[in-house]
Amino acid sequence: MNRLETTLTKQDFEQVCLQKLNLKPDQPQEVSTRYQIAIAYLMHQLQSQEKRSLFLLTLTYQIRSDFAPKQDLMNRNFIRFYCSFFLPFIFETKHYNTNKRILQQPITYSFLDKHKRKPHTYGAAPLHHHAIVAATDSTLPRLSFLLGTDTFKDIDPNFFIATSDFKRCDPWATLYASKSIKKYPDFLAFPKRLQSVLDRTPKFELEPESPTDCKRIDNTP
């Protein structure tokens, strides 16, 4: 299940993150690194305190003349995918914004990344998404149908998905998912109503010291 048995202190969790990022504790941290660690710690709390299950979703996109691989278009495409397919599939209805279902929605962060290899070597556009999904128990039966490789590939040609991978993960997978956050700082957060979760994480600080360096795009599905 990849659930941690105990809740690590914020300091201990940060130490593990720094080790995984190959950074020294006394080394100055960039704003993007603080973002990575802060979101990873939030995922740890959602897993250990709220008993949510964590998943890592990777989507790559087709190379098409009518789908420019630009950051804003890629993010808008992911929003369409998440709101038009992912949430309706989980809840088996398009009415997923009722008060009850909002509380049952996954907490999801999606980040852009770029392949270093040339596109023709793997048949997909260089820009792609990694998303960390913190799911409630009520959504697990439906999410289980999506586990595996290329389970999203043929759901709808309008999402331009080339390949997909959906698997369980631990909170530190957030560091991998967000590894290009410095280069692509406009990440996505679902749902917009995250404040109730943040209120229960008293020492969690999401906003960076310089808001222009990294910014969270909140989206109401």
C-alpha distance (Angstrom), angle and dihedral (degrees) to the residues before:
residue distance angle dihedral
M1 . . .
N2 3.83 . .
R3 3.80 91.9 .
L4 3.78 118.2 147.4
E5 3.78 113.0 -122.4
T6 3.80 94.4 -141.7
T7 3.76 137.5 26.1
L8 3.79 112.0 -108.0
T9 3.78 118.1 -141.7
K10 3.77 114.5 -106.4
Q11 3.79 90.6 -110.4
D12 3.81 93.8 50.4
F13 3.78 91.7 46.3
E14 3.80 91.4 50.6
Q15 3.80 90.2 51.1
V16 3.81 90.5 55.2
C17 3.81 90.4 47.7
L18 3.80 91.9 51.7
Q19 3.79 90.2 50.8
K20 3.80 91.4 51.1
L21 3.81 90.1 48.1
N22 3.83 90.2 48.6
L23 3.80 91.2 -120.5
K24 3.79 127.9 139.3
P25 3.84 118.4 -123.3
D26 3.80 91.9 -122.9
Q27 3.79 93.3 46.5
P28 3.84 114.8 109.3
Q29 3.80 110.5 -104.9
E30 3.76 123.5 -136.1
V31 3.80 118.9 -131.8
S32 3.81 90.1 -110.2
T33 3.82 90.7 55.3
R34 3.79 91.5 51.0
Y35 3.78 88.5 52.1
Q36 3.79 91.4 52.0
I37 3.78 92.8 50.7
A38 3.81 94.3 43.2
I39 3.80 94.1 52.6
A40 3.80 91.6 43.7
Y41 3.81 89.1 52.6
L42 3.79 90.5 50.1
M43 3.81 88.7 53.6
H44 3.80 89.2 50.0
Q45 3.79 90.4 53.6
L46 3.79 93.3 46.2
Q47 3.79 88.6 52.4
S48 3.80 100.4 42.3
Q49 3.81 100.4 34.4
E50 3.81 105.0 28.3
K51 3.82 93.0 32.0
R52 3.79 93.3 -128.4
S53 3.80 120.3 160.9
L54 3.80 117.9 -123.9
F55 3.79 126.2 -137.8
L56 3.79 134.5 -179.1
L57 3.80 115.9 -142.2
T58 3.80 121.6 -169.5
L59 3.80 121.1 -172.4
T60 3.80 125.1 -176.7
Y61 3.78 122.3 -171.3
Q62 3.76 137.2 -133.7
I63 3.79 122.2 -101.5
R64 3.80 102.3 -115.6
S65 3.77 136.2 160.6
D66 3.83 90.5 -137.0
F67 3.81 95.4 49.9
A68 3.79 111.9 63.0
P69 3.83 113.0 -155.4
K70 3.81 94.8 -126.6
Q71 3.79 124.4 142.4
D72 3.79 97.6 -119.3
L73 3.81 93.7 45.2
M74 3.80 91.5 47.6
N75 3.79 91.6 51.2
R76 3.79 92.5 47.2
N77 3.78 88.9 50.3
F78 3.81 90.8 52.9
I79 3.81 90.6 49.5
R80 3.82 89.5 53.0
F81 3.80 90.7 48.4
Y82 3.80 93.2 48.0
C83 3.81 96.6 44.8
S84 3.81 99.1 35.5
F85 3.80 99.8 40.6
F86 3.79 116.9 5.7
L87 3.81 100.2 52.7
P88 3.83 95.8 36.7
F89 3.80 89.0 50.7
I90 3.80 92.8 50.6
F91 3.80 94.6 48.8
E92 3.82 97.2 31.0
T93 3.79 88.6 -129.9
K94 3.78 139.8 73.2
H95 3.80 89.1 -130.1
Y96 3.80 96.2 84.6
N97 3.80 96.8 135.5
T98 3.79 98.1 76.9
N99 3.80 114.0 123.9
K100 3.81 91.8 -104.4
R101 3.80 96.2 46.5
I102 3.78 93.9 45.8
L103 3.81 87.8 63.0
Q104 3.81 89.2 49.3
Q105 3.80 95.2 49.2
P106 3.80 117.9 110.3
I107 3.79 119.5 -105.4
T108 3.79 101.8 -124.5
Y109 3.80 134.2 -177.0
S110 3.80 118.8 -171.4
F111 3.81 125.1 -164.8
L112 3.78 134.3 -172.1
D113 3.79 120.3 -124.7
K114 3.79 134.4 174.5
H115 3.78 130.2 -138.7
K116 3.78 113.9 -125.1
R117 3.80 92.6 -150.0
K118 3.80 122.8 83.4
P119 3.82 113.7 -90.2
H120 3.81 96.0 -117.3
T121 3.82 90.8 60.8
Y122 3.81 93.5 67.9
G123 3.81 104.9 16.7
A124 3.80 98.4 -119.4
A125 3.79 137.7 95.2
P126 3.82 114.1 -90.4
L127 3.82 94.4 -120.2
H128 3.80 114.2 75.1
H129 3.81 140.8 151.7
H130 3.77 134.8 -107.3
A131 3.81 115.1 -168.3
I132 3.79 131.5 -172.5
V133 3.80 111.4 -148.6
A134 3.83 121.0 -164.2
A135 3.80 103.7 -165.3
T136 3.79 131.7 -167.8
D137 3.81 119.4 -127.1
S138 3.80 91.6 -109.9
T139 3.82 90.8 65.0
L140 3.82 97.5 46.7
P141 3.83 98.1 90.4
R142 3.80 91.7 58.8
L143 3.82 94.3 39.0
S144 3.81 89.7 54.8
F145 3.81 88.8 67.7
L146 3.81 89.2 61.4
L147 3.81 98.4 51.0
G148 3.77 116.2 117.1
T149 3.79 141.2 39.2
D150 3.81 123.2 -35.8
T151 3.80 94.0 -5.1
F152 3.83 88.5 135.0
K153 3.79 96.2 42.0
D154 3.81 99.7 97.0
I155 3.82 102.3 27.4
D156 3.81 94.9 107.0
P157 3.83 129.6 -10.8
N158 3.81 89.5 -144.8
F159 3.82 90.6 71.9
F160 3.86 91.2 59.1
I161 3.82 92.5 -141.5
A162 3.82 113.3 173.7
T163 3.82 99.5 176.9
S164 3.77 137.4 -5.9
D165 3.78 138.8 -167.1
F166 3.80 124.2 -170.5
K167 3.79 120.6 180.0
R168 3.79 143.3 145.5
C169 3.78 116.4 -91.0
D170 3.79 145.2 170.3
P171 3.83 127.5 -109.3
W172 3.79 92.3 -94.3
A173 3.80 90.2 65.3
T174 3.81 83.0 78.1
L175 3.81 87.8 72.8
Y176 3.80 89.6 57.5
A177 3.81 94.0 43.6
S178 3.81 91.8 51.3
K179 3.80 98.1 39.9
S180 3.82 92.2 118.3
I181 3.81 96.1 44.8
K182 3.79 91.6 115.3
K183 3.81 91.3 57.9
Y184 3.83 95.0 36.9
P185 3.82 105.4 30.4
D186 3.83 98.0 165.8
F187 3.78 99.5 92.4
L188 3.80 126.0 168.6
A189 3.81 128.3 -119.2
F190 3.81 126.2 -166.1
P191 2.94 131.8 -128.7
K192 3.79 107.6 21.0
R193 3.78 89.7 -140.8
L194 3.81 94.8 79.2
Q195 3.80 95.8 131.6
S196 3.83 94.4 91.8
V197 3.79 89.1 57.4
L198 3.79 94.1 44.4
D199 3.80 90.4 50.3
R200 3.80 88.2 62.6
T201 3.81 92.5 52.9
P202 3.82 100.8 65.8
K203 3.80 98.5 -179.5
F204 3.77 96.6 41.4
E205 3.81 114.3 112.8
L206 3.76 114.7 -173.2
E207 3.79 101.9 172.5
P208 3.83 115.5 83.8
E209 3.77 123.1 -134.2
S210 3.80 89.2 -109.8
P211 3.83 109.5 42.6
T212 3.79 90.7 -166.4
D213 3.81 92.2 63.7
C214 3.80 96.8 60.4
K215 3.76 131.8 2.7
R216 3.77 135.9 -175.6
I217 3.79 118.4 -132.8
D218 3.80 107.7 -147.0
N219 3.77 116.5 -155.1
T220 3.75 130.1 -168.8
P221 3.79 106.3 -148.7
